[in-house]
Amino acid sequence: MTELDRLLRQIADGDGSAPVVERAKALLLYDERLPPDLRECGLDDDEPDVAASALLGVLGLDDGLFAGLLGAAVRSEAADSDVPAVEHAPLSFAELMADATQPDALPITAQDLAAQEAEGVVPVADAVRALAGEPDLSLSILHRLGVRPMDVAAAVLDSAGDVDVAVDVSTRLGALAAPLAPALQNEAGDVDVAASVVAPLGAVLWPVAAAIRSEAGEIDVAHLIVPSPIAVASAVRFEAGDVDLVAALAPDTTVDVAAAVRSEAPEVDVWSTMGQAFEPGWVSGLFDGELSPVAHRIAARRLMTDGLASVELSAFAEAGRNLRHAVTEGAGETPYIWAAVAPRIGIEHPEAVPGWEEGVVAEAVRDRAGTVAVEQAVMDRVQRKTDRVTAPPVVVQTAAPANNGRWRMAGMAIAAAVLVSVLAGRLLPMAGLLAPGAAGLSAEPVDFAAAGEVQVEELSYDDEVNVMVTLPDEDGDRPLIIRINEEV
Amino acid sequence: MTPRRSIFRTLRLIAIAILAGVLVQPAFAQGRPPPRRPAPAAPTAAPISGDVEIEVMVVHGTDSHSKVDARLKPILQYLRFMPHTGYSLLSQDDHKMGVGGDHTFPVVGNRRIEVELIHRDAKQARIRIRMFSGKAKTVETVIAVHRNKSFIITGPKHDNGELILAFTARY
């Protein structure tokens, strides 16, 4: 007999206080002799003694009505469905009542039955209920009737599958699982675990670095690692050698100055000018007129200071003369062909030069040179070069004529010629045959002012004309020219 | 000496005399002998007359021909700056004037040139030139030119060409 049994008997006897009943309920929950449903609601708070009696009957510990049978029936219902039913063949109610009417089998007397019938209560059901409580006979009845009980829960599980109610509920409620750490922090607050651990130690934590330093002193870790300073530059140079940083940083930054200048400025071939004047054959080029104007001027200036070049130039001139003489002797005189060619190319007067009057150059040279006595020089040269040996002149002594009018006649002729020429110079201009100054302009030379010798200080002109001033150049070759354009 | 040789000698002397007479004609053809001026050793040392002789040479330039007047030999080298092929001397005139004085030079084509001497010193002369075509004044200019130097005013139209005026201040 367990404690639960004893407590149930005590409660059934009417001696069940509240603590006893509570204690019985607690033990009832874990009593496996009873079905689970009966464990939870086996003890009725309103009539605990009746419930206790019923439980005793189910447990087979009650000697009252249906002693043992009710318990067997209840246990058979609480067991599995395959559990066979009662050992005995099912009794009819009459048989049951017949058994029950046995005085040694049934605790209920006839008087009790009569009293119950008088009250209108089905005595059996009430007795059973009073003794057994509210047993669930459905399963055994269904089994006896041949109806397989349906495991509704299993059926629902098979249909619905695993249902995570918690997640469904949480989802439905919209509750989010709180992160653990914030939840902990929310609950616990800021907890310095280290301090919490150390605090119970009851001592102030020493800073580790200060502790080490106080013990070991200042430690130059770098010096310990590197005992001697390393010349980084020397090390790098030893490993890499001399590195041309400029070439390494800008390997392709050479600036082609010549190309840049040439791209900006046009091609200027200075050597063709300068070099031409100083090539080994520049003297020959100067003699033959093959140099450019600039090179010619350079060569001419150099010729004035270079004596050897002057000698060479003279040699070229001599060679030219000898060559022409040899060619002429060998080939003969060159026929004059211009007179035959000129008419064929449309030149009517081959000897006429446009802009030049015949004899103008000769007269200009004569005016410039003045009177040049060449006769004596020519005669001296002719006499000097002649190799002829002349016989001494034979002087014939003749008597002087008594009368010699030769010089008188010659003098008169000369005087007459002079008179005629003077008269011609005076009369011809008057006759319009010779313009004044026929032999040229005034005796005074016309010298045009160069730059710096003439200046236009004021200039005004009519609205119907236009004036353009050309200033003179430094050399005086170009005069000051004030040009009036009357065609505006 | 044989008579033939003496005749040739005489004829040669006559020819020389004639040639000498021709060559000295310019000194007499203008009506008065040219002034004999000694070559100045330095401009400051030369005697300076109070008057200035303004000389105006009128030349006709044209493209209708390509002949150049022989009398223009002294200025032939300067004519190359002119845009013509043929040149002829039309007139040459000069006039002496003192400071403040003026003179009018007649020019072909109903034109005239008034020249006024404004200032004169040892180095240069300042002259005012007014050019008229008929009664209308076309150009007026003041030019400072060194002693015995010349300049050109050109452009007035004449006879299918233009006039080239060369001015010279002599003193």
Interface residues (C-beta under 8 A of the other chain):
Chain A: P354 G355 W356 E357 V360 E363 A364 D367 R406 M409 A410 A413 I414 A417 V418 V420 S421 V422 A424 G425 R426 P429 L434 A435 P436 G437 A438 A439 G440 L441 S442 A443 E444 P445 V446 D447 F448 A449 E453 V454 Q455 V456 E457 E458 L459 S460 Y461 D462 E464 V465 V467 T470 P472 D477 R478 P479 L480 I481 I482 R483 I484 N485 E486 E487
Chain B: S6 T10 L13 I14 A17 I18 A20 G21 V22 L23 V24 Q25 P26 A27 F28 A29 Q30 P34 R37 E55 M57 S66 K67 V68 A70 R71 L72 K73 P74 I75 L76 Q77 Y78 F81 T85 G86 L89 Q92 D94 Q124 R126 R128 M131 S133 A136 K137 T138 V139 E140 T141 V142 I143 A144 V145 H146 N148 K149 S150 F151 I152 I153 T154 G155 P156 K157 A166 T168 R170
